[in-house]
């Protein structure tokens, strides 16, 4: 459901949704709750990857673990590096949420350590490594 | 691909709810 808000025509919407910079993209769930925010310009492949992450977050917050995992899996191979690292992390969380098996987290920590050793997501996964 | 942008926020939120679809809002200052 795409909605366009221009600062000259819809200033009240900027205030209503706390959009304080342009471009800002909000991804909201069907109930109208904000689930993901993209602030600032991105090149097309990064923008698309962030949008996919937003849709994955919507599924995740609705506890649709399988749907979210599929989206995160597709993003895990993205050429947008920090998006891919984030997707690997959240894909593992989806796997854990759907199985309650903590051992699914360790391979994700190993993958992050190998592919994105300098990323924040590698640091967040460090407790999973052992 | 052309996007069929909606211009009414409350209508969009209501439709999203009834159709169980997510909403994307693009806040822009770009010249028309």
Backbone of each chain as nested JSON, in Angstrom:
{
  "chains": [
    {"id": "A", "residues": [
      {"number": 1, "name": "UNK", "atoms": {"N": [0.858, -1.174, 0.0], "CA": [0.0, 0.0, 0.0], "C": [0.909, 1.243, 0.0]}},
      {"number": 2, "name": "UNK", "atoms": {"N": [1.293, 1.747, -1.179], "CA": [2.25, 2.856, -1.233], "C": [1.58, 4.22, -1.069]}},
      {"number": 3, "name": "UNK", "atoms": {"N": [2.137, 5.022, -0.2], "CA": [1.573, 6.336, 0.114], "C": [2.672, 7.38, -0.038]}},
      {"number": 4, "name": "UNK", "atoms": {"N": [2.366, 8.45, -0.741], "CA": [3.365, 9.486, -0.985], "C": [3.028, 10.729, -0.168]}},
      {"number": 5, "name": "UNK", "atoms": {"N": [4.023, 11.261, 0.531], "CA": [3.824, 12.467, 1.329], "C": [4.887, 13.491, 0.928]}},
      {"number": 6, "name": "UNK", "atoms": {"N": [4.447, 14.617, 0.412], "CA": [5.396, 15.661, 0.024], "C": [5.359, 16.773, 1.072]}},
      {"number": 7, "name": "UNK", "atoms": {"N": [6.545, 17.269, 1.396], "CA": [6.64, 18.23, 2.5], "C": [5.793, 19.49, 2.259]}},
      {"number": 8, "name": "UNK", "atoms": {"N": [5.615, 19.863, 0.989], "CA": [4.839, 21.069, 0.71], "C": [3.333, 20.819, 0.78]}},
      {"number": 9, "name": "UNK", "atoms": {"N": [2.927, 19.607, 0.503], "CA": [1.491, 19.294, 0.46], "C": [0.991, 18.611, 1.729]}},
      {"number": 10, "name": "UNK", "atoms": {"N": [1.879, 17.928, 2.429], "CA": [1.425, 17.092, 3.552], "C": [2.285, 17.328, 4.799]}},
      {"number": 11, "name": "UNK", "atoms": {"N": [2.51, 18.559, 5.123], "CA": [3.377, 18.868, 6.272], "C": [2.85, 18.223, 7.557]}},
      {"number": 12, "name": "UNK", "atoms": {"N": [1.529, 18.142, 7.686], "CA": [0.946, 17.559, 8.906], "C": [1.309, 16.091, 9.038]}},
      {"number": 13, "name": "UNK", "atoms": {"N": [1.452, 15.408, 7.906], "CA": [1.829, 13.989, 7.975], "C": [3.263, 13.844, 8.464]}},
      {"number": 14, "name": "UNK", "atoms": {"N": [4.127, 14.766, 8.084], "CA": [5.506, 14.727, 8.581], "C": [5.512, 14.792, 10.112]}},
      {"number": 15, "name": "UNK", "atoms": {"N": [4.681, 15.675, 10.631], "CA": [4.617, 15.814, 12.087], "C": [3.986, 14.575, 12.722]}},
      {"number": 16, "name": "UNK", "atoms": {"N": [2.921, 14.106, 12.135], "CA": [2.187, 12.953, 12.677], "C": [3.069, 11.716, 12.789]}},
      {"number": 17, "name": "UNK", "atoms": {"N": [3.966, 11.526, 11.791], "CA": [4.8, 10.311, 11.772], "C": [6.257, 10.595, 12.126]}},
      {"number": 18, "name": "UNK", "atoms": {"N": [6.509, 11.797, 12.661], "CA": [7.87, 12.148, 13.101], "C": [8.905, 12.009, 11.984]}},
      {"number": 19, "name": "UNK", "atoms": {"N": [8.524, 12.409, 10.792], "CA": [9.494, 12.427, 9.691], "C": [10.203, 13.775, 9.724]}},
      {"number": 20, "name": "UNK", "atoms": {"N": [11.484, 13.746, 10.083], "CA": [12.221, 14.993, 10.281], "C": [13.324, 15.182, 9.249]}},
      {"number": 21, "name": "UNK", "atoms": {"N": [13.384, 14.278, 8.288], "CA": [14.403, 14.369, 7.254], "C": [13.845, 13.743, 5.987]}},
      {"number": 22, "name": "UNK", "atoms": {"N": [14.336, 14.195, 4.84], "CA": [13.921, 13.555, 3.589], "C": [15.152, 13.068, 2.836]}},
      {"number": 23, "name": "UNK", "atoms": {"N": [15.004, 11.982, 2.093], "CA": [13.815, 11.133, 2.106], "C": [13.742, 10.287, 3.382]}},
      {"number": 24, "name": "UNK", "atoms": {"N": [12.516, 10.041, 3.823], "CA": [12.258, 9.068, 4.882], "C": [11.209, 8.097, 4.362]}},
      {"number": 25, "name": "UNK", "atoms": {"N": [11.446, 6.832, 4.592], "CA": [10.491, 5.79, 4.207], "C": [10.063, 5.061, 5.475]}},
      {"number": 26, "name": "UNK", "atoms": {"N": [8.771, 4.931, 5.662], "CA": [8.258, 4.124, 6.771], "C": [7.624, 2.863, 6.21]}},
      {"number": 27, "name": "UNK", "atoms": {"N": [7.91, 1.755, 6.845], "CA": [7.207, 0.507, 6.539], "C": [6.365, 0.177, 7.758]}},
      {"number": 28, "name": "UNK", "atoms": {"N": [5.067, 0.089, 7.523], "CA": [4.123, -0.125, 8.627], "C": [3.374, -1.432, 8.424]}},
      {"number": 29, "name": "UNK", "atoms": {"N": [2.997, -2.058, 9.524], "CA": [2.233, -3.292, 9.395], "C": [0.768, -2.948, 9.077]}},
      {"number": 30, "name": "UNK", "atoms": {"N": [-0.046, -3.953, 8.79], "CA": [-1.432, -3.649, 8.392], "C": [-2.234, -2.9, 9.466]}},
      {"number": 31, "name": "UNK", "atoms": {"N": [-1.794, -2.978, 10.712], "CA": [-2.489, -2.26, 11.78], "C": [-2.032, -0.807, 11.873]}},
      {"number": 32, "name": "UNK", "atoms": {"N": [-1.048, -0.429, 11.057], "CA": [-0.583, 0.957, 11.055], "C": [0.543, 1.23, 12.033]}},
      {"number": 33, "name": "UNK", "atoms": {"N": [1.14, 0.182, 12.568], "CA": [2.268, 0.359, 13.478], "C": [3.571, 0.39, 12.681]}},
      {"number": 34, "name": "UNK", "atoms": {"N": [4.375, 1.407, 12.937], "CA": [5.663, 1.506, 12.244], "C": [6.565, 0.343, 12.639]}},
      {"number": 35, "name": "UNK", "atoms": {"N": [7.15, -0.335, 11.632], "CA": [8.048, -1.449, 11.896], "C": [9.45, -1.236, 11.378]}},
      {"number": 36, "name": "UNK", "atoms": {"N": [9.616, -0.266, 10.455], "CA": [10.948, -0.053, 9.883], "C": [11.005, 1.35, 9.312]}},
      {"number": 37, "name": "UNK", "atoms": {"N": [12.156, 1.985, 9.457], "CA": [12.332, 3.358, 8.983], "C": [13.654, 3.468, 8.222]}},
      {"number": 38, "name": "UNK", "atoms": {"N": [13.592, 4.039, 7.048], "CA": [14.792, 4.292, 6.245], "C": [14.919, 5.809, 6.112]}},
      {"number": 39, "name": "UNK", "atoms": {"N": [16.02, 6.353, 6.56], "CA": [16.233, 7.802, 6.478], "C": [17.461, 8.068, 5.62]}},
      {"number": 40, "name": "UNK", "atoms": {"N": [17.302, 8.948, 4.633], "CA": [18.421, 9.296, 3.764], "C": [18.393, 8.505, 2.47]}},
      {"number": 41, "name": "UNK", "atoms": {"N": [19.063, 9.092, 1.483], "CA": [19.129, 8.482, 0.144], "C": [19.961, 7.211, 0.16]}},
      {"number": 42, "name": "UNK", "atoms": {"N": [19.552, 6.249, -0.64], "CA": [20.346, 5.049, -0.88], "C": [20.306, 4.721, -2.364]}},
      {"number": 43, "name": "UNK", "atoms": {"N": [21.392, 4.158, -2.91], "CA": [21.315, 3.678, -4.291], "C": [20.308, 2.529, -4.382]}},
      {"number": 44, "name": "UNK", "atoms": {"N": [19.86, 2.26, -5.601], "CA": [18.717, 1.376, -5.8], "C": [18.86, 0.012, -5.134]}},
      {"number": 45, "name": "UNK", "atoms": {"N": [20.021, -0.635, -5.292], "CA": [20.129, -1.988, -4.73], "C": [20.067, -1.969, -3.203]}},
      {"number": 46, "name": "UNK", "atoms": {"N": [20.654, -0.944, -2.605], "CA": [20.582, -0.812, -1.143], "C": [19.167, -0.457, -0.702]}},
      {"number": 47, "name": "UNK", "atoms": {"N": [18.531, 0.425, -1.449], "CA": [17.164, 0.82, -1.091], "C": [16.226, -0.384, -1.149]}},
      {"number": 48, "name": "UNK", "atoms": {"N": [16.353, -1.149, -2.217], "CA": [15.506, -2.337, -2.352], "C": [15.767, -3.306, -1.203]}},
      {"number": 49, "name": "UNK", "atoms": {"N": [17.041, -3.475, -0.861], "CA": [17.393, -4.387, 0.232], "C": [16.787, -3.906, 1.557]}},
      {"number": 50, "name": "UNK", "atoms": {"N": [16.845, -2.6, 1.8], "CA": [16.265, -2.062, 3.046], "C": [14.743, -2.211, 3.068]}},
      {"number": 51, "name": "UNK", "atoms": {"N": [14.118, -2.032, 1.907], "CA": [12.664, -2.245, 1.848], "C": [12.314, -3.695, 2.175]}},
      {"number": 52, "name": "UNK", "atoms": {"N": [13.093, -4.613, 1.63], "CA": [12.864, -6.033, 1.915], "C": [13.046, -6.304, 3.407]}},
      {"number": 53, "name": "UNK", "atoms": {"N": [14.037, -5.648, 3.989], "CA": [14.247, -5.803, 5.43], "C": [13.038, -5.286, 6.206]}},
      {"number": 54, "name": "UNK", "atoms": {"N": [12.445, -4.239, 5.695], "CA": [11.239, -3.713, 6.331], "C": [10.09, -4.698, 6.277]}},
      {"number": 55, "name": "UNK", "atoms": {"N": [9.913, -5.315, 5.121], "CA": [8.848, -6.308, 4.994], "C": [9.132, -7.53, 5.866]}},
      {"number": 56, "name": "UNK", "atoms": {"N": [10.404, -7.894, 5.946], "CA": [10.779, -9.011, 6.818], "C": [10.467, -8.669, 8.275]}},
      {"number": 57, "name": "UNK", "atoms": {"N": [10.722, -7.413, 8.635], "CA": [10.448, -6.996, 10.018], "C": [8.954, -7.035, 10.324]}},
      {"number": 58, "name": "UNK", "atoms": {"N": [8.15, -6.658, 9.332], "CA": [6.696, -6.734, 9.517], "C": [6.292, -8.185, 9.8]}},
      {"number": 59, "name": "UNK", "atoms": {"N": [6.806, -9.112, 9.004], "CA": [6.486, -10.526, 9.214], "C": [7.015, -11.001, 10.563]}},
      {"number": 60, "name": "UNK", "atoms": {"N": [8.233, -10.583, 10.907], "CA": [8.848, -10.994, 12.173], "C": [7.997, -10.542, 13.361]}},
      {"number": 61, "name": "UNK", "atoms": {"N": [7.586, -9.29, 13.342], "CA": [6.821, -8.76, 14.473], "C": [5.424, -9.358, 14.572]}},
      {"number": 62, "name": "UNK", "atoms": {"N": [4.962, -9.926, 13.452], "CA": [3.675, -10.637, 13.47], "C": [3.864, -12.12, 13.792]}},
      {"number": 63, "name": "UNK", "atoms": {"N": [5.106, -12.478, 14.134], "CA": [5.471, -13.851, 14.503], "C": [5.236, -14.837, 13.371]}},
      {"number": 64, "name": "UNK", "atoms": {"N": [5.363, -14.334, 12.161], "CA": [5.31, -15.206, 10.984], "C": [6.742, -15.614, 10.664]}},
      {"number": 65, "name": "UNK", "atoms": {"N": [7.251, -16.533, 11.484], "CA": [8.687, -16.851, 11.441], "C": [9.122, -17.377, 10.083]}},
      {"number": 66, "name": "UNK", "atoms": {"N": [8.306, -18.237, 9.482], "CA": [8.698, -18.82, 8.194], "C": [8.755, -17.749, 7.106]}},
      {"number": 67, "name": "UNK", "atoms": {"N": [7.744, -16.888, 7.071], "CA": [7.736, -15.806, 6.068], "C": [8.939, -14.887, 6.261]}},
      {"number": 68, "name": "UNK", "atoms": {"N": [9.188, -14.524, 7.51], "CA": [10.314, -13.624, 7.797], "C": [11.635, -14.296, 7.435]}},
      {"number": 69, "name": "UNK", "atoms": {"N": [11.758, -15.574, 7.772], "CA": [13.01, -16.28, 7.479], "C": [13.28, -16.304, 5.977]}},
      {"number": 70, "name": "UNK", "atoms": {"N": [12.236, -16.512, 5.18], "CA": [12.433, -16.526, 3.717], "C": [12.957, -15.179, 3.23]}},
      {"number": 71, "name": "UNK", "atoms": {"N": [12.375, -14.107, 3.734], "CA": [12.826, -12.781, 3.314], "C": [14.264, -12.52, 3.766]}},
      {"number": 72, "name": "UNK", "atoms": {"N": [14.557, -12.886, 5.009], "CA": [15.923, -12.685, 5.502], "C": [16.926, -13.548, 4.725]}},
      {"number": 73, "name": "UNK", "atoms": {"N": [16.507, -14.745, 4.344], "CA": [17.395, -15.612, 3.573], "C": [17.74, -14.977, 2.232]}},
      {"number": 74, "name": "UNK", "atoms": {"N": [16.742, -14.38, 1.591], "CA": [17.035, -13.746, 0.299], "C": [17.944, -12.537, 0.485]}},
      {"number": 75, "name": "UNK", "atoms": {"N": [17.805, -11.843, 1.604], "CA": [18.653, -10.679, 1.866], "C": [20.05, -11.062, 2.344]}},
      {"number": 76, "name": "UNK", "atoms": {"N": [20.19, -12.274, 2.866], "CA": [21.501, -12.711, 3.366], "C": [22.526, -12.789, 2.234]}},
      {"number": 77, "name": "UNK", "atoms": {"N": [22.045, -12.915, 1.002], "CA": [22.956, -12.941, -0.131], "C": [23.072, -11.611, -0.83]}},
      {"number": 78, "name": "UNK", "atoms": {"N": [22.513, -10.579, -0.227], "CA": [22.509, -9.256, -0.859], "C": [23.922, -8.711, -1.024]}},
      {"number": 79, "name": "UNK", "atoms": {"N": [24.097, -7.898, -2.08], "CA": [25.399, -7.239, -2.247], "C": [25.484, -5.97, -1.4]}},
      {"number": 80, "name": "UNK", "atoms": {"N": [24.42, -5.665, -0.679], "CA": [24.439, -4.559, 0.281], "C": [24.93, -5.149, 1.607]}},
      {"number": 81, "name": "UNK", "atoms": {"N": [26.222, -4.983, 1.858], "CA": [26.898, -5.732, 2.906], "C": [26.291, -5.656, 4.295]}},
      {"number": 82, "name": "UNK", "atoms": {"N": [26.005, -4.462, 4.796], "CA": [25.499, -4.382, 6.164], "C": [24.081, -4.938, 6.243]}},
      {"number": 83, "name": "UNK", "atoms": {"N": [23.344, -4.878, 5.136], "CA": [22.013, -5.476, 5.105], "C": [22.138, -6.991, 5.179]}},
      {"number": 84, "name": "UNK", "atoms": {"N": [23.075, -7.533, 4.442], "CA": [23.262, -8.981, 4.44], "C": [23.63, -9.473, 5.841]}},
      {"number": 85, "name": "UNK", "atoms": {"N": [24.522, -8.769, 6.511], "CA": [24.918, -9.18, 7.857], "C": [23.722, -9.137, 8.815]}},
      {"number": 86, "name": "UNK", "atoms": {"N": [22.946, -8.084, 8.713], "CA": [21.755, -7.95, 9.554], "C": [20.766, -9.089, 9.259]}},
      {"number": 87, "name": "UNK", "atoms": {"N": [20.632, -9.421, 7.972], "CA": [19.692, -10.47, 7.576], "C": [20.131, -11.833, 8.103]}},
      {"number": 88, "name": "UNK", "atoms": {"N": [21.435, -12.082, 8.079], "CA": [21.938, -13.364, 8.609], "C": [21.59, -13.476, 10.092]}},
      {"number": 89, "name": "UNK", "atoms": {"N": [21.757, -12.378, 10.81], "CA": [21.45, -12.366, 12.243], "C": [19.967, -12.676, 12.485]}},
      {"number": 90, "name": "UNK", "atoms": {"N": [19.103, -11.935, 11.793], "CA": [17.67, -12.088, 12.052], "C": [17.115, -13.397, 11.501]}},
      {"number": 91, "name": "UNK", "atoms": {"N": [17.728, -13.903, 10.437], "CA": [17.32, -15.227, 9.933], "C": [17.534, -16.273, 11.026]}},
      {"number": 92, "name": "UNK", "atoms": {"N": [18.664, -16.179, 11.713], "CA": [18.944, -17.128, 12.789], "C": [17.943, -16.958, 13.936]}},
      {"number": 93, "name": "UNK", "atoms": {"N": [17.571, -15.716, 14.223], "CA": [16.587, -15.488, 15.285], "C": [15.248, -16.132, 14.899]}},
      {"number": 94, "name": "UNK", "atoms": {"N": [14.861, -15.998, 13.628], "CA": [13.619, -16.635, 13.156], "C": [13.692, -18.146, 13.336]}},
      {"number": 95, "name": "UNK", "atoms": {"N": [14.853, -18.711, 12.996], "CA": [15.018, -20.164, 13.13], "C": [14.89, -20.568, 14.598]}},
      {"number": 96, "name": "UNK", "atoms": {"N": [15.486, -19.765, 15.459], "CA": [15.381, -20.065, 16.889], "C": [13.934, -19.933, 17.376]}},
      {"number": 97, "name": "UNK", "atoms": {"N": [13.274, -18.874, 16.954], "CA": [11.9, -18.639, 17.399], "C": [10.97, -19.771, 16.959]}},
      {"number": 98, "name": "UNK", "atoms": {"N": [11.221, -20.316, 15.772], "CA": [10.31, -21.348, 15.267], "C": [10.645, -22.735, 15.805]}},
      {"number": 99, "name": "UNK", "atoms": {"N": [11.867, -22.915, 16.328], "CA": [12.263, -24.26, 16.8], "C": [12.529, -24.308, 18.302]}},
      {"number": 100, "name": "UNK", "atoms": {"N": [12.833, -23.164, 18.89], "CA": [13.27, -23.079, 20.284], "C": [14.571, -23.869, 20.515]}},
      {"number": 101, "name": "UNK", "atoms": {"N": [15.334, -24.021, 19.448], "CA": [16.594, -24.767, 19.509], "C": [17.751, -23.775, 19.388]}},
      {"number": 102, "name": "UNK", "atoms": {"N": [18.446, -23.552, 20.481], "CA": [19.502, -22.523, 20.483], "C": [20.691, -22.894, 19.609]}},
      {"number": 103, "name": "UNK", "atoms": {"N": [20.822, -24.184, 19.25], "CA": [21.987, -24.582, 18.446], "C": [21.927, -24.013, 17.019]}},
      {"number": 104, "name": "UNK", "atoms": {"N": [20.747, -23.529, 16.597], "CA": [20.653, -22.938, 15.255], "C": [21.378, -21.591, 15.189]}},
      {"number": 105, "name": "UNK", "atoms": {"N": [21.692, -21.035, 16.356], "CA": [22.33, -19.72, 16.373], "C": [23.829, -19.789, 16.066]}},
      {"number": 106, "name": "UNK", "atoms": {"N": [24.461, -20.881, 16.454], "CA": [25.913, -20.991, 16.311], "C": [26.389, -20.871, 14.858]}},
      {"number": 107, "name": "UNK", "atoms": {"N": [25.762, -21.566, 13.905], "CA": [26.212, -21.413, 12.515], "C": [26.106, -19.967, 12.008]}},
      {"number": 108, "name": "UNK", "atoms": {"N": [25.105, -19.25, 12.484], "CA": [24.967, -17.851, 12.061], "C": [26.13, -17.025, 12.591]}},
      {"number": 109, "name": "UNK", "atoms": {"N": [26.502, -17.274, 13.838], "CA": [27.648, -16.557, 14.413], "C": [28.919, -16.862, 13.632]}},
      {"number": 110, "name": "UNK", "atoms": {"N": [29.065, -18.118, 13.235], "CA": [30.252, -18.493, 12.453], "C": [30.241, -17.814, 11.08]}},
      {"number": 111, "name": "UNK", "atoms": {"N": [29.06, -17.798, 10.464], "CA": [28.955, -17.16, 9.14], "C": [29.259, -15.67, 9.229]}},
      {"number": 112, "name": "UNK", "atoms": {"N": [28.724, -15.017, 10.255], "CA": [28.989, -13.581, 10.422], "C": [30.466, -13.323, 10.692]}},
      {"number": 113, "name": "UNK", "atoms": {"N": [31.072, -14.195, 11.477], "CA": [32.493, -14.031, 11.791], "C": [33.352, -14.165, 10.532]}},
      {"number": 114, "name": "UNK", "atoms": {"N": [32.935, -15.067, 9.646], "CA": [33.723, -15.294, 8.43], "C": [33.466, -14.228, 7.368]}},
      {"number": 115, "name": "UNK", "atoms": {"N": [32.182, -13.889, 7.169], "CA": [31.836, -13.001, 6.054], "C": [31.87, -11.523, 6.432]}},
      {"number": 116, "name": "UNK", "atoms": {"N": [31.509, -11.211, 7.678], "CA": [31.406, -9.805, 8.097], "C": [32.062, -9.603, 9.47]}},
      {"number": 117, "name": "UNK", "atoms": {"N": [33.374, -9.867, 9.549], "CA": [34.037, -9.844, 10.856], "C": [34.051, -8.472, 11.524]}},
      {"number": 118, "name": "UNK", "atoms": {"N": [33.867, -7.406, 10.742], "CA": [33.892, -6.06, 11.321], "C": [32.492, -5.502, 11.585]}},
      {"number": 119, "name": "UNK", "atoms": {"N": [31.478, -6.285, 11.351], "CA": [30.12, -5.738, 11.458], "C": [29.604, -5.763, 12.896]}},
      {"number": 120, "name": "UNK", "atoms": {"N": [28.693, -4.883, 13.144], "CA": [27.996, -4.84, 14.435], "C": [27.248, -6.151, 14.675]}},
      {"number": 121, "name": "UNK", "atoms": {"N": [26.738, -6.739, 13.593], "CA": [25.934, -7.966, 13.715], "C": [26.807, -9.144, 14.12]}},
      {"number": 122, "name": "UNK", "atoms": {"N": [28.075, -9.131, 13.696], "CA": [29.007, -10.156, 14.163], "C": [29.175, -10.003, 15.677]}},
      {"number": 123, "name": "UNK", "atoms": {"N": [29.331, -8.774, 16.156], "CA": [29.499, -8.561, 17.591], "C": [28.263, -9.025, 18.357]}},
      {"number": 124, "name": "UNK", "atoms": {"N": [27.086, -8.732, 17.789], "CA": [25.852, -9.137, 18.471], "C": [25.701, -10.653, 18.529]}},
      {"number": 125, "name": "UNK", "atoms": {"N": [26.308, -11.323, 17.563], "CA": [26.18, -12.782, 17.531], "C": [27.281, -13.48, 18.326]}},
      {"number": 126, "name": "UNK", "atoms": {"N": [28.234, -12.735, 18.849], "CA": [29.341, -13.363, 19.583], "C": [28.864, -14.302, 20.702]}},
      {"number": 127, "name": "UNK", "atoms": {"N": [27.821, -13.94, 21.468], "CA": [27.376, -14.877, 22.513], "C": [26.85, -16.204, 21.965]}},
      {"number": 128, "name": "UNK", "atoms": {"N": [26.561, -16.235, 20.666], "CA": [26.058, -17.482, 20.077], "C": [27.177, -18.413, 19.641]}},
      {"number": 129, "name": "UNK", "atoms": {"N": [28.401, -17.917, 19.65], "CA": [29.496, -18.623, 18.98], "C": [29.92, -19.901, 19.702]}},
      {"number": 130, "name": "UNK", "atoms": {"N": [29.553, -20.042, 20.973], "CA": [30.029, -21.221, 21.719], "C": [28.882, -22.05, 22.257]}}
    ]},
    {"id": "B", "residues": [
      {"number": 1, "name": "UNK", "atoms": {"N": [8.702, 0.349, -13.581], "CA": [7.369, 0.013, -13.101], "C": [6.747, 1.242, -12.421]}},
      {"number": 2, "name": "UNK", "atoms": {"N": [5.549, 1.586, -12.821], "CA": [4.874, 2.723, -12.218], "C": [4.208, 2.312, -10.905]}},
      {"number": 3, "name": "UNK", "atoms": {"N": [4.318, 3.189, -9.927], "CA": [3.686, 2.928, -8.63], "C": [2.41, 3.749, -8.547]}},
      {"number": 4, "name": "UNK", "atoms": {"N": [1.335, 3.109, -8.151], "CA": [0.053, 3.797, -7.992], "C": [0.001, 4.374, -6.575]}},
      {"number": 5, "name": "UNK", "atoms": {"N": [0.6, 5.571, -6.416], "CA": [0.711, 6.183, -5.095], "C": [-0.644, 6.631, -4.584]}},
      {"number": 6, "name": "UNK", "atoms": {"N": [-0.887, 6.408, -3.323], "CA": [-2.107, 6.868, -2.665], "C": [-1.8, 8.214, -2.018]}},
      {"number": 7, "name": "UNK", "atoms": {"N": [-2.78, 9.102, -1.996], "CA": [-2.537, 10.454, -1.491], "C": [-3.28, 10.752, -0.179]}},
      {"number": 8, "name": "UNK", "atoms": {"N": [-4.027, 9.767, 0.318], "CA": [-4.82, 9.98, 1.533], "C": [-4.35, 8.99, 2.59]}},
      {"number": 9, "name": "UNK", "atoms": {"N": [-3.714, 9.502, 3.617], "CA": [-3.076, 8.618, 4.6], "C": [-4.096, 7.782, 5.358]}},
      {"number": 10, "name": "UNK", "atoms": {"N": [-5.191, 8.365, 5.76], "CA": [-6.162, 7.597, 6.547], "C": [-6.848, 6.535, 5.685]}},
      {"number": 11, "name": "UNK", "atoms": {"N": [-7.11, 6.863, 4.436], "CA": [-7.696, 5.875, 3.525], "C": [-6.713, 4.728, 3.298]}},
      {"number": 12, "name": "UNK", "atoms": {"N": [-5.443, 5.064, 3.165], "CA": [-4.428, 4.026, 2.948], "C": [-4.325, 3.099, 4.153]}},
      {"number": 13, "name": "UNK", "atoms": {"N": [-4.33, 3.68, 5.344], "CA": [-4.228, 2.861, 6.551], "C": [-5.455, 1.961, 6.698]}},
      {"number": 14, "name": "UNK", "atoms": {"N": [-6.626, 2.501, 6.371], "CA": [-7.86, 1.722, 6.473], "C": [-7.855, 0.563, 5.464]}},
      {"number": 15, "name": "UNK", "atoms": {"N": [-7.427, 0.87, 4.236], "CA": [-7.369, -0.173, 3.202], "C": [-6.35, -1.238, 3.574]}},
      {"number": 16, "name": "UNK", "atoms": {"N": [-5.208, -0.799, 4.086], "CA": [-4.173, -1.757, 4.501], "C": [-4.713, -2.709, 5.56]}},
      {"number": 17, "name": "UNK", "atoms": {"N": [-5.456, -2.144, 6.487], "CA": [-6.015, -2.961, 7.564], "C": [-7.015, -3.971, 7.008]}},
      {"number": 18, "name": "UNK", "atoms": {"N": [-7.907, -3.509, 6.141], "CA": [-8.945, -4.398, 5.617], "C": [-8.366, -5.451, 4.675]}},
      {"number": 19, "name": "UNK", "atoms": {"N": [-7.274, -5.106, 3.985], "CA": [-6.676, -6.064, 3.041], "C": [-5.476, -6.793, 3.638]}},
      {"number": 20, "name": "UNK", "atoms": {"N": [-5.177, -6.506, 4.919], "CA": [-4.064, -7.158, 5.608], "C": [-2.732, -6.988, 4.856]}},
      {"number": 21, "name": "UNK", "atoms": {"N": [-2.482, -5.758, 4.428], "CA": [-1.255, -5.461, 3.689], "C": [-0.422, -4.419, 4.429]}},
      {"number": 22, "name": "UNK", "atoms": {"N": [0.895, -4.489, 4.285], "CA": [1.727, -3.45, 4.892], "C": [1.596, -2.124, 4.151]}},
      {"number": 23, "name": "UNK", "atoms": {"N": [2.032, -1.068, 4.802], "CA": [1.968, 0.278, 4.235], "C": [3.384, 0.82, 4.096]}},
      {"number": 24, "name": "UNK", "atoms": {"N": [3.64, 1.458, 2.976], "CA": [4.915, 2.139, 2.768], "C": [4.61, 3.621, 2.589]}},
      {"number": 25, "name": "UNK", "atoms": {"N": [5.22, 4.459, 3.388], "CA": [5.048, 5.907, 3.23], "C": [6.381, 6.51, 2.814]}},
      {"number": 26, "name": "UNK", "atoms": {"N": [6.339, 7.244, 1.716], "CA": [7.537, 7.921, 1.196], "C": [7.412, 9.407, 1.501]}},
      {"number": 27, "name": "UNK", "atoms": {"N": [8.219, 9.883, 2.452], "CA": [8.243, 11.302, 2.784], "C": [9.32, 11.967, 1.939]}},
      {"number": 28, "name": "UNK", "atoms": {"N": [8.894, 12.916, 1.12], "CA": [9.804, 13.478, 0.124], "C": [9.751, 14.999, 0.129]}},
      {"number": 29, "name": "UNK", "atoms": {"N": [10.856, 15.573, -0.292], "CA": [10.89, 17.016, -0.549], "C": [11.355, 17.262, -1.967]}},
      {"number": 30, "name": "UNK", "atoms": {"N": [11.35, 16.216, -2.771], "CA": [11.853, 16.329, -4.14], "C": [10.926, 17.198, -4.989]}},
      {"number": 31, "name": "UNK", "atoms": {"N": [11.497, 17.962, -5.894], "CA": [10.65, 18.767, -6.792], "C": [9.758, 17.85, -7.628]}},
      {"number": 32, "name": "UNK", "atoms": {"N": [8.529, 18.304, -7.872], "CA": [7.585, 17.48, -8.641], "C": [8.052, 17.368, -10.073]}}
    ]}
  ]
}
